[in-house]
Amino acid sequence: MQVADQRDFYARLITGRAGVSDNVLIEAFATVAREAFVGPGPWQVFAFANGYVETPTNELAYLYQDVLVALASDRRINNGEPSLHARCLAALAPRHARQPGAASASLIRDQRRQGLGFTDILQDDLADDG
């Protein structure tokens, strides 16, 4: 399965669970690379009563689900529930998104130019909190 197919499935899954039918939001979720925000796999996904469960591999199919992915599992910090994000964004009723994901993609490009990934920045921030 191609990454674009996985992202399309993911977008339709989470927006469907959220009751969102806004095509701009669906396209945004299908466009933005979730892996850029959670670091390399395998990932730890939150399984509620069981805490975090590690994915068996770094295959993107595990990531493109409606799951919380740990950013710092020891501190219970995660990336948030995608369907909740979809519901909240839909409630804002955005109307002028000409290029879904463009701001996120630009931020990621800038971080990569500086040799930083999102998780590198998060780890620095978490270290400052300690």
LINSULFEN-V938924 format. One record per residue. N is the residue number from 1. PHI is phi in whole degrees, 0 to 359 (NA if undefined). D_CENTER is the distance of its C-alpha to the mean C-alpha in Angstrom with 1 decimal. Layout:
n->N phi->PHI d_center->D_CENTER
n->N phi->PHI d_center->D_CENTER
//
This chain:
n->1 phi->NA d_center->19.2
n->2 phi->283 d_center->17.8
n->3 phi->302 d_center->14.2
n->4 phi->299 d_center->14.8
n->5 phi->293 d_center->16.0
n->6 phi->295 d_center->13.1
n->7 phi->293 d_center->10.7
n->8 phi->296 d_center->13.5
n->9 phi->301 d_center->13.9
n->10 phi->303 d_center->10.3
n->11 phi->299 d_center->10.8
n->12 phi->290 d_center->14.3
n->13 phi->296 d_center->13.5
n->14 phi->288 d_center->11.2
n->15 phi->289 d_center->13.3
n->16 phi->296 d_center->16.4
n->17 phi->296 d_center->15.7
n->18 phi->275 d_center->15.3
n->19 phi->73 d_center->18.5
n->20 phi->256 d_center->17.1
n->21 phi->240 d_center->19.1
n->22 phi->291 d_center->18.5
n->23 phi->298 d_center->18.3
n->24 phi->294 d_center->16.8
n->25 phi->291 d_center->13.7
n->26 phi->300 d_center->13.6
n->27 phi->296 d_center->14.0
n->28 phi->298 d_center->11.4
n->29 phi->293 d_center->8.6
n->30 phi->282 d_center->10.7
n->31 phi->266 d_center->11.1
n->32 phi->283 d_center->8.0
n->33 phi->283 d_center->7.2
n->34 phi->299 d_center->3.8
n->35 phi->298 d_center->6.6
n->36 phi->291 d_center->7.7
n->37 phi->255 d_center->5.8
n->38 phi->237 d_center->6.7
n->39 phi->79 d_center->10.1
n->40 phi->286 d_center->12.3
n->41 phi->274 d_center->13.0
n->42 phi->298 d_center->14.5
n->43 phi->249 d_center->12.0
n->44 phi->258 d_center->13.1
n->45 phi->250 d_center->11.9
n->46 phi->281 d_center->13.6
n->47 phi->245 d_center->16.6
n->48 phi->55 d_center->18.2
n->49 phi->301 d_center->21.9
n->50 phi->267 d_center->21.4
n->51 phi->72 d_center->19.0
n->52 phi->264 d_center->16.5
n->53 phi->237 d_center->17.1
n->54 phi->277 d_center->16.4
n->55 phi->292 d_center->15.5
n->56 phi->295 d_center->18.7
n->57 phi->216 d_center->17.4
n->58 phi->262 d_center->14.7
n->59 phi->296 d_center->14.7
n->60 phi->297 d_center->11.5
n->61 phi->302 d_center->12.8
n->62 phi->287 d_center->11.9
n->63 phi->278 d_center->8.2
n->64 phi->272 d_center->8.3
n->65 phi->226 d_center->9.6
n->66 phi->273 d_center->9.4
n->67 phi->233 d_center->9.2
n->68 phi->276 d_center->8.6
n->69 phi->248 d_center->8.0
n->70 phi->293 d_center->10.7
n->71 phi->257 d_center->10.8
n->72 phi->211 d_center->14.5
n->73 phi->298 d_center->15.7
n->74 phi->296 d_center->19.2
n->75 phi->251 d_center->18.4
n->76 phi->56 d_center->16.0
n->77 phi->258 d_center->13.3
n->78 phi->227 d_center->9.8
n->79 phi->275 d_center->6.3
n->80 phi->95 d_center->7.7
n->81 phi->277 d_center->8.4
n->82 phi->304 d_center->6.8
n->83 phi->293 d_center->10.5
n->84 phi->292 d_center->11.6
n->85 phi->301 d_center->9.5
n->86 phi->298 d_center->11.1
n->87 phi->298 d_center->14.4
n->88 phi->292 d_center->14.5
n->89 phi->296 d_center->13.8
n->90 phi->296 d_center->16.4
n->91 phi->295 d_center->18.7
n->92 phi->285 d_center->18.8
n->93 phi->52 d_center->20.0
n->94 phi->296 d_center->18.9
n->95 phi->235 d_center->21.6
n->96 phi->244 d_center->21.6
n->97 phi->279 d_center->18.5
n->98 phi->277 d_center->20.4
n->99 phi->230 d_center->17.6
n->100 phi->304 d_center->14.2
n->101 phi->83 d_center->11.6
n->102 phi->297 d_center->14.7
n->103 phi->295 d_center->14.3
n->104 phi->297 d_center->10.9
n->105 phi->298 d_center->12.6
n->106 phi->296 d_center->15.7
n->107 phi->298 d_center->14.2
n->108 phi->297 d_center->12.8
n->109 phi->301 d_center->16.3
n->110 phi->298 d_center->18.1
n->111 phi->296 d_center->16.5
n->112 phi->292 d_center->17.4
n->113 phi->299 d_center->20.9
n->114 phi->274 d_center->21.3
n->115 phi->79 d_center->20.4
n->116 phi->245 d_center->17.4
n->117 phi->251 d_center->13.8
n->118 phi->303 d_center->11.3
n->119 phi->290 d_center->12.2
n->120 phi->297 d_center->15.8
n->121 phi->295 d_center->15.7
n->122 phi->299 d_center->14.2
n->123 phi->298 d_center->16.9
n->124 phi->299 d_center->19.5
n->125 phi->296 d_center->18.7
n->126 phi->294 d_center->18.9
n->127 phi->297 d_center->22.1
n->128 phi->293 d_center->23.6
n->129 phi->286 d_center->23.1
n->130 phi->288 d_center->25.0
//
